[in-house]
């Protein structure tokens, strides 16, 4: 991945999935800048957080709609606010998004900030 592509991804609008392994919880939220958002969450959390997925969207309207759909879909796994249990269903859904090119979910595991 080129530096230009990395910068474009980091400043994309979309829905993120941030995993707290210690608590087996995922935060589903929206952002315009995933690097800043992840840093902000990490500053307020003693546990290590990992970005496990990012659903790139065309604009903020689409981003809000996707986030709302995901919150509704995983309502049964809700812990508090935007934090959800990292259930088998959620893991499979994130994997499913990764193979659907139209949703353009991005895997940041191998990207160094």
N, CA, C and O atoms as CSV, one atom per row, in Angstrom:
chain,resi,resn,atom,element,x,y,z
A,1,UNK,N,N,0.850,-1.177,0.000
A,1,UNK,CA,C,0.000,0.000,0.000
A,1,UNK,C,C,0.896,1.240,0.000
A,1,UNK,O,O,1.805,1.361,0.822
A,2,UNK,N,N,0.634,2.141,-0.913
A,2,UNK,CA,C,1.432,3.355,-1.000
A,2,UNK,C,C,1.045,4.335,0.100
A,2,UNK,O,O,-0.021,4.224,0.705
A,3,UNK,N,N,1.924,5.287,0.345
A,3,UNK,CA,C,1.649,6.301,1.366
A,3,UNK,C,C,0.391,7.090,1.018
A,3,UNK,O,O,-0.416,7.403,1.892
A,4,UNK,N,N,0.230,7.409,-0.273
A,4,UNK,CA,C,-0.944,8.159,-0.732
A,4,UNK,C,C,-2.232,7.375,-0.476
A,4,UNK,O,O,-3.230,7.941,-0.029
A,5,UNK,N,N,-2.206,6.070,-0.761
A,5,UNK,CA,C,-3.386,5.224,-0.521
A,5,UNK,C,C,-3.690,5.134,0.966
A,5,UNK,O,O,-4.854,5.163,1.368
A,6,UNK,N,N,-2.647,5.025,1.787
A,6,UNK,CA,C,-2.832,4.942,3.234
A,6,UNK,C,C,-3.481,6.214,3.775
A,6,UNK,O,O,-4.405,6.150,4.586
A,7,UNK,N,N,-2.993,7.368,3.322
A,7,UNK,CA,C,-3.561,8.655,3.765
A,7,UNK,C,C,-5.019,8.749,3.352
A,7,UNK,O,O,-5.852,9.210,4.131
A,8,UNK,N,N,-5.340,8.317,2.130
A,8,UNK,CA,C,-6.722,8.349,1.650
A,8,UNK,C,C,-7.627,7.470,2.523
A,8,UNK,O,O,-8.748,7.860,2.851
A,9,UNK,N,N,-7.137,6.294,2.892
A,9,UNK,CA,C,-7.932,5.398,3.735
A,9,UNK,C,C,-8.126,5.965,5.133
A,9,UNK,O,O,-9.215,5.890,5.702
A,10,UNK,N,N,-7.061,6.531,5.675
A,10,UNK,CA,C,-7.121,7.038,7.046
A,10,UNK,C,C,-8.043,8.229,7.189
A,10,UNK,O,O,-8.532,8.502,8.285
A,11,UNK,N,N,-8.288,8.942,6.103
A,11,UNK,CA,C,-9.165,10.113,6.166
A,11,UNK,C,C,-10.497,9.856,5.463
A,11,UNK,O,O,-11.197,10.800,5.094
A,12,UNK,N,N,-10.846,8.590,5.279
A,12,UNK,CA,C,-12.117,8.236,4.653
A,12,UNK,C,C,-13.260,8.290,5.660
A,12,UNK,O,O,-13.060,8.087,6.858
A,13,UNK,N,N,-14.452,8.564,5.159
A,13,UNK,CA,C,-15.652,8.518,5.981
A,13,UNK,C,C,-16.165,7.085,5.984
A,13,UNK,O,O,-16.233,6.440,4.937
A,14,UNK,N,N,-16.526,6.590,7.167
A,14,UNK,CA,C,-17.049,5.236,7.227
A,14,UNK,C,C,-17.362,4.771,8.636
A,14,UNK,O,O,-17.275,5.527,9.604
A,15,UNK,N,N,-17.730,3.499,8.717
A,15,UNK,CA,C,-18.076,2.851,9.986
A,15,UNK,C,C,-16.904,1.958,10.386
A,15,UNK,O,O,-16.408,1.171,9.579
A,16,UNK,N,N,-16.469,2.086,11.635
A,16,UNK,CA,C,-15.335,1.298,12.108
A,16,UNK,C,C,-15.780,0.236,13.107
A,16,UNK,O,O,-16.830,0.348,13.740
A,17,UNK,N,N,-14.952,-0.794,13.227
A,17,UNK,CA,C,-15.125,-1.871,14.199
A,17,UNK,C,C,-13.828,-1.928,14.996
A,17,UNK,O,O,-12.800,-2.366,14.478
A,18,UNK,N,N,-13.867,-1.488,16.254
A,18,UNK,CA,C,-12.686,-1.490,17.112
A,18,UNK,C,C,-12.875,-2.560,18.182
A,18,UNK,O,O,-13.859,-2.547,18.922
A,19,UNK,N,N,-11.924,-3.483,18.252
A,19,UNK,CA,C,-11.999,-4.615,19.178
A,19,UNK,C,C,-11.203,-4.363,20.444
A,19,UNK,O,O,-10.050,-3.936,20.395
A,20,UNK,N,N,-11.836,-4.634,21.587
A,20,UNK,CA,C,-11.162,-4.672,22.879
A,20,UNK,C,C,-11.111,-6.153,23.247
A,20,UNK,O,O,-12.089,-6.708,23.747
A,21,UNK,N,N,-9.962,-6.793,22.995
A,21,UNK,CA,C,-9.829,-8.237,23.227
A,21,UNK,C,C,-10.031,-8.602,24.693
A,21,UNK,O,O,-10.619,-9.641,24.995
A,22,UNK,N,N,-9.554,-7.764,25.603
A,22,UNK,CA,C,-9.659,-8.051,27.036
A,22,UNK,C,C,-11.110,-8.205,27.480
A,22,UNK,O,O,-11.414,-9.003,28.367
A,23,UNK,N,N,-11.988,-7.446,26.867
A,23,UNK,CA,C,-13.402,-7.462,27.239
A,23,UNK,C,C,-14.280,-8.180,26.217
A,23,UNK,O,O,-15.496,-8.269,26.382
A,24,UNK,N,N,-13.645,-8.695,25.152
A,24,UNK,CA,C,-14.373,-9.369,24.079
A,24,UNK,C,C,-15.522,-8.491,23.574
A,24,UNK,O,O,-16.657,-8.940,23.412
A,25,UNK,N,N,-15.181,-7.225,23.334
A,25,UNK,CA,C,-16.188,-6.246,22.925
A,25,UNK,C,C,-15.715,-5.475,21.700
A,25,UNK,O,O,-14.522,-5.239,21.514
A,26,UNK,N,N,-16.678,-5.088,20.872
A,26,UNK,CA,C,-16.398,-4.309,19.672
A,26,UNK,C,C,-17.198,-3.017,19.724
A,26,UNK,O,O,-18.386,-3.016,20.048
A,27,UNK,N,N,-16.537,-1.935,19.404
A,27,UNK,CA,C,-17.231,-0.651,19.294
A,27,UNK,C,C,-17.523,-0.420,17.821
A,27,UNK,O,O,-16.629,-0.503,16.979
A,28,UNK,N,N,-18.777,-0.130,17.520
A,28,UNK,CA,C,-19.192,0.191,16.161
A,28,UNK,C,C,-19.523,1.674,16.147
A,28,UNK,O,O,-20.423,2.127,16.854
A,29,UNK,N,N,-18.789,2.425,15.338
A,29,UNK,CA,C,-19.000,3.861,15.287
A,29,UNK,C,C,-18.663,4.422,13.923
A,29,UNK,O,O,-18.239,3.703,13.018
A,30,UNK,N,N,-18.861,5.733,13.795
A,30,UNK,CA,C,-18.551,6.373,12.515
A,30,UNK,C,C,-17.476,7.420,12.703
A,30,UNK,O,O,-17.288,7.955,13.796
A,31,UNK,N,N,-16.770,7.707,11.614
A,31,UNK,CA,C,-15.680,8.669,11.674
A,31,UNK,C,C,-15.370,9.236,10.297
A,31,UNK,O,O,-15.756,8.681,9.268
A,32,UNK,N,N,-14.658,10.365,10.312
A,32,UNK,CA,C,-14.119,10.959,9.092
A,32,UNK,C,C,-12.624,10.676,9.009
A,32,UNK,O,O,-12.013,10.831,7.952
A,33,UNK,N,N,-12.031,10.254,10.146
A,33,UNK,CA,C,-10.597,10.040,10.210
A,33,UNK,C,C,-10.330,8.911,11.203
A,33,UNK,O,O,-10.330,9.132,12.414
A,34,UNK,N,N,-10.102,7.701,10.688
A,34,UNK,CA,C,-9.993,6.532,11.559
A,34,UNK,C,C,-8.757,6.583,12.449
A,34,UNK,O,O,-8.805,6.101,13.580
A,35,UNK,N,N,-7.660,7.150,11.974
A,35,UNK,CA,C,-6.459,7.224,12.802
A,35,UNK,C,C,-6.717,8.067,14.052
A,35,UNK,O,O,-6.357,7.664,15.158
A,36,UNK,N,N,-7.334,9.222,13.882
A,36,UNK,CA,C,-7.654,10.083,15.033
A,36,UNK,C,C,-8.664,9.419,15.957
A,36,UNK,O,O,-8.533,9.494,17.179
A,37,UNK,N,N,-9.665,8.773,15.385
A,37,UNK,CA,C,-10.704,8.123,16.196
A,37,UNK,C,C,-10.106,6.998,17.039
A,37,UNK,O,O,-10.387,6.897,18.233
A,38,UNK,N,N,-9.286,6.158,16.419
A,38,UNK,CA,C,-8.665,5.061,17.160
A,38,UNK,C,C,-7.765,5.603,18.265
A,38,UNK,O,O,-7.770,5.078,19.379
A,39,UNK,N,N,-6.999,6.638,17.972
A,39,UNK,CA,C,-6.135,7.252,18.989
A,39,UNK,C,C,-6.953,7.805,20.149
A,39,UNK,O,O,-6.582,7.644,21.312
A,40,UNK,N,N,-8.066,8.457,19.829
A,40,UNK,CA,C,-8.931,9.018,20.864
A,40,UNK,C,C,-9.469,7.916,21.783
A,40,UNK,O,O,-9.436,8.044,23.007
A,41,UNK,N,N,-9.964,6.831,21.175
A,41,UNK,CA,C,-10.491,5.732,21.995
A,41,UNK,C,C,-9.384,5.097,22.833
A,41,UNK,O,O,-9.608,4.741,23.990
A,42,UNK,N,N,-8.191,4.953,22.254
A,42,UNK,CA,C,-7.089,4.333,22.984
A,42,UNK,C,C,-6.668,5.168,24.175
A,42,UNK,O,O,-6.323,4.623,25.223
A,43,UNK,N,N,-6.692,6.487,24.029
A,43,UNK,CA,C,-6.328,7.379,25.145
A,43,UNK,C,C,-7.252,7.209,26.342
A,43,UNK,O,O,-6.834,7.395,27.485
A,44,UNK,N,N,-8.490,6.860,26.087
A,44,UNK,CA,C,-9.490,6.733,27.153
A,44,UNK,C,C,-9.715,5.287,27.575
A,44,UNK,O,O,-10.695,4.988,28.258
A,45,UNK,N,N,-8.816,4.385,27.176
A,45,UNK,CA,C,-9.008,2.974,27.462
A,45,UNK,C,C,-7.686,2.348,27.886
A,45,UNK,O,O,-6.684,2.475,27.183
A,46,UNK,N,N,-7.679,1.673,29.033
A,46,UNK,CA,C,-6.445,1.039,29.513
A,46,UNK,C,C,-6.118,-0.228,28.730
A,46,UNK,O,O,-4.959,-0.641,28.685
A,47,UNK,N,N,-7.122,-0.849,28.114
A,47,UNK,CA,C,-6.906,-2.056,27.326
A,47,UNK,C,C,-6.443,-1.690,25.914
A,47,UNK,O,O,-6.750,-0.611,25.407
A,48,UNK,N,N,-5.707,-2.598,25.296
A,48,UNK,CA,C,-5.253,-2.386,23.921
A,48,UNK,C,C,-6.442,-2.566,22.978
A,48,UNK,O,O,-7.180,-3.547,23.071
A,49,UNK,N,N,-6.613,-1.614,22.078
A,49,UNK,CA,C,-7.689,-1.665,21.095
A,49,UNK,C,C,-7.114,-1.982,19.717
A,49,UNK,O,O,-5.999,-1.579,19.386
A,50,UNK,N,N,-7.891,-2.708,18.926
A,50,UNK,CA,C,-7.449,-3.095,17.592
A,50,UNK,C,C,-8.550,-2.805,16.586
A,50,UNK,O,O,-9.707,-3.171,16.791
A,51,UNK,N,N,-8.185,-2.155,15.515
A,51,UNK,CA,C,-9.140,-1.907,14.441
A,51,UNK,C,C,-9.271,-3.184,13.635
A,51,UNK,O,O,-8.318,-3.596,12.974
A,52,UNK,N,N,-10.450,-3.829,13.677
A,52,UNK,CA,C,-10.638,-5.099,12.970
A,52,UNK,C,C,-11.363,-4.927,11.645
A,52,UNK,O,O,-11.392,-5.849,10.830
A,53,UNK,N,N,-11.941,-3.766,11.424
A,53,UNK,CA,C,-12.607,-3.540,10.150
A,53,UNK,C,C,-13.046,-2.105,9.978
A,53,UNK,O,O,-13.216,-1.363,10.945
A,54,UNK,N,N,-13.227,-1.731,8.723
A,54,UNK,CA,C,-13.676,-0.385,8.393
A,54,UNK,C,C,-14.535,-0.459,7.143
A,54,UNK,O,O,-14.094,-0.938,6.099
A,55,UNK,N,N,-15.754,0.014,7.260
A,55,UNK,CA,C,-16.700,0.018,6.153
A,55,UNK,C,C,-16.695,1.402,5.520
A,55,UNK,O,O,-17.302,2.336,6.047
A,56,UNK,N,N,-16.010,1.531,4.390
A,56,UNK,CA,C,-15.890,2.818,3.727
A,56,UNK,C,C,-17.219,3.196,3.087
A,56,UNK,O,O,-17.847,2.376,2.417
A,57,UNK,N,N,-17.644,4.437,3.293
A,57,UNK,CA,C,-18.917,4.926,2.761
A,57,UNK,C,C,-18.687,6.142,1.876
A,57,UNK,O,O,-17.647,6.797,1.957
A,58,UNK,N,N,-19.663,6.435,1.035
A,58,UNK,CA,C,-19.557,7.544,0.079
A,58,UNK,C,C,-19.639,8.908,0.754
A,58,UNK,O,O,-18.939,9.846,0.370
A,59,UNK,N,N,-20.501,9.009,1.763
A,59,UNK,CA,C,-20.723,10.302,2.418
A,59,UNK,C,C,-21.234,10.070,3.831
A,59,UNK,O,O,-21.470,8.931,4.234
A,60,UNK,N,N,-21.405,11.150,4.582
A,60,UNK,CA,C,-21.811,11.035,5.989
A,60,UNK,C,C,-23.224,10.479,6.121
A,60,UNK,O,O,-23.519,9.771,7.083
A,61,UNK,N,N,-24.099,10.788,5.170
A,61,UNK,CA,C,-25.464,10.268,5.218
A,61,UNK,C,C,-25.462,8.741,5.132
A,61,UNK,O,O,-26.143,8.069,5.907
A,62,UNK,N,N,-24.705,8.206,4.197
A,62,UNK,CA,C,-24.603,6.749,4.064
A,62,UNK,C,C,-23.942,6.140,5.297
A,62,UNK,O,O,-24.341,5.071,5.757
A,63,UNK,N,N,-22.935,6.822,5.829
A,63,UNK,CA,C,-22.224,6.335,7.010
A,63,UNK,C,C,-23.174,6.210,8.201
A,63,UNK,O,O,-23.183,5.192,8.893
A,64,UNK,N,N,-23.968,7.248,8.434
A,64,UNK,CA,C,-24.940,7.212,9.548
A,64,UNK,C,C,-25.955,6.092,9.363
A,64,UNK,O,O,-26.317,5.413,10.324
A,65,UNK,N,N,-26.412,5.899,8.139
A,65,UNK,CA,C,-27.372,4.842,7.840
A,65,UNK,C,C,-26.769,3.462,8.115
A,65,UNK,O,O,-27.405,2.625,8.755
A,66,UNK,N,N,-25.552,3.223,7.636
A,66,UNK,CA,C,-24.882,1.929,7.857
A,66,UNK,C,C,-24.650,1.680,9.345
A,66,UNK,O,O,-24.876,0.575,9.838
A,67,UNK,N,N,-24.197,2.718,10.062
A,67,UNK,CA,C,-23.960,2.554,11.495
A,67,UNK,C,C,-25.256,2.196,12.213
A,67,UNK,O,O,-25.272,1.302,13.059
A,68,UNK,N,N,-26.330,2.885,11.883
A,68,UNK,CA,C,-27.633,2.624,12.501
A,68,UNK,C,C,-28.093,1.193,12.207
A,68,UNK,O,O,-28.606,0.508,13.091
A,69,UNK,N,N,-27.905,0.746,10.954
A,69,UNK,CA,C,-28.278,-0.621,10.572
A,69,UNK,C,C,-27.485,-1.648,11.384
A,69,UNK,O,O,-28.043,-2.639,11.854
A,70,UNK,N,N,-26.201,-1.409,11.542
A,70,UNK,CA,C,-25.354,-2.335,12.292
A,70,UNK,C,C,-25.718,-2.357,13.776
A,70,UNK,O,O,-25.745,-3.424,14.387
A,71,UNK,N,N,-25.995,-1.198,14.356
A,71,UNK,CA,C,-26.416,-1.148,15.763
A,71,UNK,C,C,-27.721,-1.925,15.944
A,71,UNK,O,O,-27.881,-2.657,16.921
A,72,UNK,N,N,-28.635,-1.769,15.021
A,72,UNK,CA,C,-29.914,-2.479,15.106
A,72,UNK,C,C,-29.707,-3.983,14.944
A,72,UNK,O,O,-30.295,-4.782,15.672
A,73,UNK,N,N,-28.859,-4.360,13.977
A,73,UNK,CA,C,-28.618,-5.785,13.721
A,73,UNK,C,C,-28.025,-6.478,14.939
A,73,UNK,O,O,-28.388,-7.616,15.237
A,74,UNK,N,N,-27.117,-5.810,15.648
A,74,UNK,CA,C,-26.439,-6.431,16.788
A,74,UNK,C,C,-27.009,-5.992,18.132
A,74,UNK,O,O,-26.340,-6.118,19.158
A,75,UNK,N,N,-28.221,-5.485,18.137
A,75,UNK,CA,C,-28.864,-4.993,19.357
A,75,UNK,C,C,-28.858,-6.031,20.473
A,75,UNK,O,O,-28.689,-5.686,21.643
A,76,UNK,N,N,-29.041,-7.295,20.117
A,76,UNK,CA,C,-29.066,-8.364,21.129
A,76,UNK,C,C,-27.715,-8.538,21.824
A,76,UNK,O,O,-27.646,-9.061,22.936
A,77,UNK,N,N,-26.637,-8.094,21.159
A,77,UNK,CA,C,-25.290,-8.201,21.714
A,77,UNK,C,C,-24.803,-6.900,22.352
A,77,UNK,O,O,-23.637,-6.794,22.733
A,78,UNK,N,N,-25.688,-5.914,22.468
A,78,UNK,CA,C,-25.279,-4.614,22.993
A,78,UNK,C,C,-24.884,-4.714,24.460
A,78,UNK,O,O,-25.601,-5.297,25.274
A,79,UNK,N,N,-23.742,-4.141,24.781
A,79,UNK,CA,C,-23.256,-4.094,26.164
A,79,UNK,C,C,-23.635,-2.751,26.762
A,79,UNK,O,O,-24.258,-2.677,27.821
A,80,UNK,N,N,-23.247,-1.686,26.060
A,80,UNK,CA,C,-23.536,-0.324,26.509
A,80,UNK,C,C,-23.217,0.633,25.369
A,80,UNK,O,O,-22.119,0.592,24.814
A,81,UNK,N,N,-24.160,1.488,25.019
A,81,UNK,CA,C,-23.918,2.476,23.963
A,81,UNK,C,C,-23.535,1.840,22.641
A,81,UNK,O,O,-24.309,1.082,22.056
A,82,UNK,N,N,-22.326,2.156,22.172
A,82,UNK,CA,C,-21.841,1.630,20.898
A,82,UNK,C,C,-20.942,0.406,21.053
A,82,UNK,O,O,-20.307,-0.030,20.092
A,83,UNK,N,N,-20.889,-0.147,22.266
A,83,UNK,CA,C,-20.081,-1.349,22.523
A,83,UNK,C,C,-20.959,-2.591,22.467
A,83,UNK,O,O,-22.043,-2.639,23.049
A,84,UNK,N,N,-20.459,-3.598,21.747
A,84,UNK,CA,C,-21.205,-4.834,21.536
A,84,UNK,C,C,-20.325,-6.039,21.850
A,84,UNK,O,O,-19.108,-5.997,21.669
A,85,UNK,N,N,-20.955,-7.114,22.325
A,85,UNK,CA,C,-20.258,-8.363,22.539
A,85,UNK,C,C,-19.707,-8.845,21.200
A,85,UNK,O,O,-20.412,-8.816,20.191
A,86,UNK,N,N,-18.458,-9.285,21.185
A,86,UNK,CA,C,-17.825,-9.782,19.952
A,86,UNK,C,C,-18.281,-11.217,19.734
A,86,UNK,O,O,-17.512,-12.165,19.893
A,87,UNK,N,N,-19.532,-11.350,19.372
A,87,UNK,CA,C,-20.166,-12.658,19.219
A,87,UNK,C,C,-19.727,-13.350,17.923
A,87,UNK,O,O,-19.114,-12.738,17.048
A,88,UNK,N,N,-20.052,-14.617,17.830
A,88,UNK,CA,C,-19.761,-15.385,16.616
A,88,UNK,C,C,-20.431,-14.730,15.415
A,88,UNK,O,O,-19.831,-14.622,14.346
A,89,UNK,N,N,-21.673,-14.294,15.592
A,89,UNK,CA,C,-22.418,-13.642,14.510
A,89,UNK,C,C,-21.701,-12.382,14.026
A,89,UNK,O,O,-21.616,-12.133,12.824
A,90,UNK,N,N,-21.186,-11.592,14.969
A,90,UNK,CA,C,-20.483,-10.376,14.572
A,90,UNK,C,C,-19.191,-10.706,13.838
A,90,UNK,O,O,-18.878,-10.084,12.823
A,91,UNK,N,N,-18.438,-11.681,14.345
A,91,UNK,CA,C,-17.194,-12.084,13.678
A,91,UNK,C,C,-17.472,-12.514,12.244
A,91,UNK,O,O,-16.760,-12.128,11.317
A,92,UNK,N,N,-18.514,-13.318,12.076
A,92,UNK,CA,C,-18.869,-13.794,10.737
A,92,UNK,C,C,-19.324,-12.644,9.843
A,92,UNK,O,O,-19.017,-12.619,8.651
A,93,UNK,N,N,-20.047,-11.706,10.413
A,93,UNK,CA,C,-20.515,-10.552,9.636
A,93,UNK,C,C,-19.355,-9.702,9.162
A,93,UNK,O,O,-19.340,-9.255,8.015
A,94,UNK,N,N,-18.383,-9.473,10.031
A,94,UNK,CA,C,-17.214,-8.687,9.638
A,94,UNK,C,C,-16.464,-9.405,8.527
A,94,UNK,O,O,-16.018,-8.775,7.567
A,95,UNK,N,N,-16.323,-10.715,8.651
A,95,UNK,CA,C,-15.673,-11.493,7.590
A,95,UNK,C,C,-16.470,-11.415,6.293
A,95,UNK,O,O,-15.900,-11.297,5.209
A,96,UNK,N,N,-17.784,-11.482,6.415
A,96,UNK,CA,C,-18.664,-11.418,5.247
A,96,UNK,C,C,-18.514,-10.074,4.541
A,96,UNK,O,O,-18.462,-10.023,3.312
A,97,UNK,N,N,-18.443,-8.990,5.304
A,97,UNK,CA,C,-18.268,-7.664,4.711
A,97,UNK,C,C,-16.950,-7.594,3.946
A,97,UNK,O,O,-16.857,-6.942,2.907
A,98,UNK,N,N,-15.941,-8.269,4.470
A,98,UNK,CA,C,-14.622,-8.209,3.845
A,98,UNK,C,C,-14.607,-8.840,2.453
A,98,UNK,O,O,-13.751,-8.511,1.632
A,99,UNK,N,N,-15.544,-9.738,2.188
A,99,UNK,CA,C,-15.528,-10.390,0.865
A,99,UNK,C,C,-16.560,-9.807,-0.086
A,99,UNK,O,O,-16.688,-10.285,-1.214
A,100,UNK,N,N,-17.283,-8.809,0.329
A,100,UNK,CA,C,-18.252,-8.146,-0.546
A,100,UNK,C,C,-17.633,-6.850,-1.048
A,100,UNK,O,O,-17.600,-5.865,-0.310
A,101,UNK,N,N,-17.140,-6.824,-2.287
A,101,UNK,CA,C,-16.435,-5.642,-2.773
A,101,UNK,C,C,-17.263,-4.365,-2.750
A,101,UNK,O,O,-16.705,-3.276,-2.613
A,102,UNK,N,N,-18.571,-4.474,-2.879
A,102,UNK,CA,C,-19.400,-3.268,-2.907
A,102,UNK,C,C,-19.385,-2.542,-1.569
A,102,UNK,O,O,-19.628,-1.337,-1.517
A,103,UNK,N,N,-19.103,-3.263,-0.485
A,103,UNK,CA,C,-19.085,-2.629,0.832
A,103,UNK,C,C,-17.709,-2.089,1.198
A,103,UNK,O,O,-17.584,-1.274,2.112
A,104,UNK,N,N,-16.682,-2.535,0.494
A,104,UNK,CA,C,-15.324,-2.017,0.653
A,104,UNK,C,C,-14.860,-1.960,2.106
A,104,UNK,O,O,-14.372,-0.925,2.561
A,105,UNK,N,N,-15.005,-3.046,2.824
A,105,UNK,CA,C,-14.483,-3.050,4.188
A,105,UNK,C,C,-12.976,-3.262,4.131
A,105,UNK,O,O,-12.485,-4.080,3.353
A,106,UNK,N,N,-12.266,-2.540,4.937
A,106,UNK,CA,C,-10.814,-2.564,4.876
A,106,UNK,C,C,-10.238,-3.186,6.136
A,106,UNK,O,O,-10.729,-2.948,7.239
A,107,UNK,N,N,-9.208,-3.969,5.965
A,107,UNK,CA,C,-8.546,-4.618,7.088
A,107,UNK,C,C,-7.268,-3.849,7.397
A,107,UNK,O,O,-6.382,-3.757,6.547
A,108,UNK,N,N,-7.162,-3.297,8.603
A,108,UNK,CA,C,-6.033,-2.468,8.970
A,108,UNK,C,C,-4.967,-3.226,9.756
A,108,UNK,O,O,-4.032,-2.602,10.258
A,109,UNK,N,N,-5.074,-4.544,9.880
A,109,UNK,CA,C,-4.129,-5.284,10.709
A,109,UNK,C,C,-2.687,-5.071,10.261
A,109,UNK,O,O,-1.786,-5.010,11.097
A,110,UNK,N,N,-2.457,-4.956,8.968
A,110,UNK,CA,C,-1.085,-4.851,8.471
A,110,UNK,C,C,-0.681,-3.424,8.139
A,110,UNK,O,O,0.346,-3.216,7.492
A,111,UNK,N,N,-1.447,-2.454,8.557
A,111,UNK,CA,C,-1.102,-1.058,8.293
A,111,UNK,C,C,-0.488,-0.459,9.553
A,111,UNK,O,O,-1.074,-0.529,10.633
A,112,UNK,N,N,0.681,0.122,9.410
A,112,UNK,CA,C,1.357,0.783,10.524
A,112,UNK,C,C,1.002,2.262,10.484
A,112,UNK,O,O,1.080,2.899,9.433
A,113,UNK,N,N,0.610,2.807,11.638
A,113,UNK,CA,C,0.261,4.238,11.702
A,113,UNK,C,C,1.492,5.057,12.009
A,113,UNK,O,O,1.410,6.282,12.105
